[in-house]
Amino acid sequence: MPSTPVTVASVRIRAGKGAELNLVDLVLTVCVLANPANCRTEHLYFESRGSLVQCMTLAPAEIAKWSEGHPALKVVRWKCLLPDKGREI
């Protein structure tokens, strides 16, 4: 049974009336330690209580948490973006 894609817009709707979540997209470029040429993009979404500048401040801690759970991968680049409203998450 295929699952229904979750989008940024649907997350905002599920937050409830008057409780819109302001999500930020922490985009990681990660590479396999055993094969550094094998890289991919990962997206971490979290609630922003401010701006993209705040995301840049909080990102190192989020990256460290993510990295602990993915020891075979190395984060080589990252950036903060406002997610596209129709993007699946």
Rosetta silent file (secondary structure, phi, psi, omega in degrees, C-alpha in Angstrom):
SEQUENCE: MPSTPVTVASVRIRAGKGAELNLVDLVLTVCVLANPANCRTEHLYFESRGSLVQCMTLAPAEIAKWSEGHPALKVVRWKCLLPDKGREI
SCORE:     score description
SCORE:     0.000 S_00000001
   1 L     0.000  117.482 -177.682    0.000    0.000    0.000 S_00000001
   2 L   -69.289  141.396  179.237    1.685    3.249   -1.105 S_00000001
   3 L   -84.691  153.794  177.369    2.012    5.905    1.545 S_00000001
   4 L   -78.208  128.256 -179.679    0.693    9.407    1.044 S_00000001
   5 L   -63.273  142.161  176.960    3.565   11.844    0.519 S_00000001
   6 L   -97.960  127.929  179.182    4.033   14.357    3.297 S_00000001
   7 E  -115.330  164.062  177.549    4.592   17.894    2.105 S_00000001
   8 H   -57.445  -41.179 -179.954    5.595   21.056    3.899 S_00000001
   9 H   -62.350  -41.009 -179.189    2.094   22.410    3.305 S_00000001
  10 H   -70.534  -31.397  175.647    0.479   19.338    4.889 S_00000001
  11 H   -64.519  -40.501  178.478    2.761   19.582    7.924 S_00000001
  12 H   -64.869  -39.325  179.224    1.618   23.158    8.382 S_00000001
  13 H   -65.538  -44.018 -178.989   -2.032   22.070    8.088 S_00000001
  14 H   -66.580  -19.286 -179.697   -1.530   19.255   10.627 S_00000001
  15 L   -65.280  -20.818  178.146   -0.014   21.709   13.100 S_00000001
  16 L   102.438  162.800 -178.936   -3.558   22.933   13.739 S_00000001
  17 L   -62.453  128.969  177.688   -5.380   26.184   13.390 S_00000001
  18 L    74.833    4.295 -178.197   -3.230   29.126   14.438 S_00000001
  19 L  -122.617   43.731 -177.556   -0.237   26.858   15.081 S_00000001
  20 L   -61.563  132.938  176.124    1.540   27.018   11.745 S_00000001
  21 L   -86.552  135.150  173.872    5.015   25.538   11.832 S_00000001
  22 L   -99.826   95.904 -176.281    7.745   27.568   10.207 S_00000001
  23 E   -84.583  150.337  174.741    9.940   24.820    8.834 S_00000001
  24 E  -125.992  145.853 -176.944   13.483   25.232    7.703 S_00000001
  25 E  -106.923  111.484  174.516   15.306   22.830    5.390 S_00000001
  26 E   -92.797  108.978 -174.983   18.849   21.936    6.429 S_00000001
  27 E   -96.388  119.071 -179.741   20.341   20.540    3.226 S_00000001
  28 E  -108.477  138.140  167.250   23.325   18.243    3.716 S_00000001
  29 E  -103.356  118.677 -176.076   25.675   16.936    1.062 S_00000001
  30 E  -122.257  145.082  179.970   26.987   13.647    2.413 S_00000001
  31 E  -125.553  150.231  177.720   29.559   11.229    1.016 S_00000001
  32 E   -73.447  128.747 -178.872   30.307    7.599    1.809 S_00000001
  33 L   -59.214  -40.417 -178.350   33.539    7.367    3.826 S_00000001
  34 L   -72.846  -17.812 -179.222   34.652    4.231    1.963 S_00000001
  35 E  -146.421   81.906 -174.229   33.978    5.892   -1.409 S_00000001
  36 E   -58.819  -16.190  177.594   34.222    9.727   -1.204 S_00000001
  37 E   -80.512  -12.540 -179.347   33.063   10.079   -4.814 S_00000001
  38 E   -93.952   95.584 -176.007   29.692    8.542   -3.848 S_00000001
  39 E  -122.262  158.897  177.213   27.727   11.518   -2.510 S_00000001
  40 E  -152.181  171.829  179.391   24.070   12.406   -2.098 S_00000001
  41 E  -105.475  135.828  174.682   21.831   15.097   -0.659 S_00000001
  42 E  -120.992  145.859  178.921   19.919   14.686    2.610 S_00000001
  43 E  -118.943  125.785  173.857   17.233   17.054    3.924 S_00000001
  44 E  -112.626  127.139 -179.535   16.616   17.633    7.624 S_00000001
  45 E  -110.241  135.314  173.349   13.513   19.636    8.483 S_00000001
  46 E  -149.731  163.221 -177.231   12.950   21.351   11.783 S_00000001
  47 E   -72.699  132.934  177.553   10.880   24.148   13.208 S_00000001
  48 L  -100.326  131.323  176.763   12.428   27.579   12.904 S_00000001
  49 L  -102.714   18.132 -178.105   11.763   30.072   15.642 S_00000001
  50 L  -165.810 -113.021 -173.196   13.338   32.855   13.679 S_00000001
  51 L  -127.952 -176.141  175.827   15.194   33.128   10.439 S_00000001
  52 H   -65.221  -26.587  177.213   17.679   31.296    8.278 S_00000001
  53 H   -63.139  -40.634  177.575   20.398   32.951   10.374 S_00000001
  54 H   -64.583  -38.206  176.934   19.099   31.030   13.384 S_00000001
  55 H   -59.137  -43.794 -179.981   19.208   27.846   11.304 S_00000001
  56 H   -61.529  -32.599  179.144   22.874   28.526   10.553 S_00000001
  57 H   -74.776  -40.172 -177.175   23.502   28.848   14.296 S_00000001
  58 H   -83.627  -18.575 -173.380   21.602   25.664   15.216 S_00000001
  59 H   -57.136  -44.645 -177.479   22.790   23.590   12.242 S_00000001
  60 H   -56.078  -38.816  178.541   26.097   22.285   13.688 S_00000001
  61 H   -67.757  -40.822  178.423   24.282   20.583   16.589 S_00000001
  62 H   -65.921  -39.476  179.130   21.673   19.060   14.229 S_00000001
  63 H   -65.319  -41.211  178.888   24.432   17.876   11.873 S_00000001
  64 H   -61.824  -43.008  178.045   26.306   16.284   14.794 S_00000001
  65 H   -61.929  -45.448 -179.253   23.148   14.404   15.879 S_00000001
  66 H   -63.603  -43.094 -177.646   22.509   13.209   12.341 S_00000001
  67 H   -62.589  -35.931  177.973   26.152   12.181   11.882 S_00000001
  68 H   -59.921  -35.029  179.983   26.082   10.025   15.033 S_00000001
  69 L   -85.453   -4.791 -177.946   23.334    7.941   13.469 S_00000001
  70 L  -135.392   66.170 -173.548   25.115    7.680   10.118 S_00000001
  71 L   -66.432  -17.935 -179.545   28.762    6.765   10.914 S_00000001
  72 L   -85.855   -2.191 -177.333   29.530    5.534    7.367 S_00000001
  73 E  -117.845  150.175  177.707   28.754    8.982    5.919 S_00000001
  74 E  -122.266  129.498  176.456   30.606   12.292    6.090 S_00000001
  75 E   -78.945  120.711 -178.290   28.882   15.678    5.781 S_00000001
  76 E  -106.496  -19.192  179.016   30.924   17.679    3.280 S_00000001
  77 E  -155.690  153.416  174.100   28.592   20.673    2.775 S_00000001
  78 E  -155.020  156.581  176.881   25.441   22.103    4.266 S_00000001
  79 E  -156.272  158.829  178.014   23.099   25.053    3.849 S_00000001
  80 E  -107.427  134.889  178.579   19.806   26.324    5.236 S_00000001
  81 E  -138.068  157.848  168.385   16.832   27.001    2.973 S_00000001
  82 L   -83.568  127.821 -175.797   13.160   27.736    3.299 S_00000001
  83 L   -69.114  150.204  173.517   11.457   24.580    1.973 S_00000001
  84 L   -67.746  140.743 -177.144    9.308   24.625   -1.144 S_00000001
  85 L   -61.051  -32.494 -177.406    5.625   24.434   -0.221 S_00000001
  86 L   -94.664    0.683 -175.399    5.018   21.387   -2.437 S_00000001
  87 L   -67.938  135.754  176.893    8.207   19.525   -1.523 S_00000001
  88 E   -76.267  138.363  177.220    7.760   16.018   -0.124 S_00000001
  89 L  -130.376    0.000    0.000    9.258   15.469    3.315 S_00000001
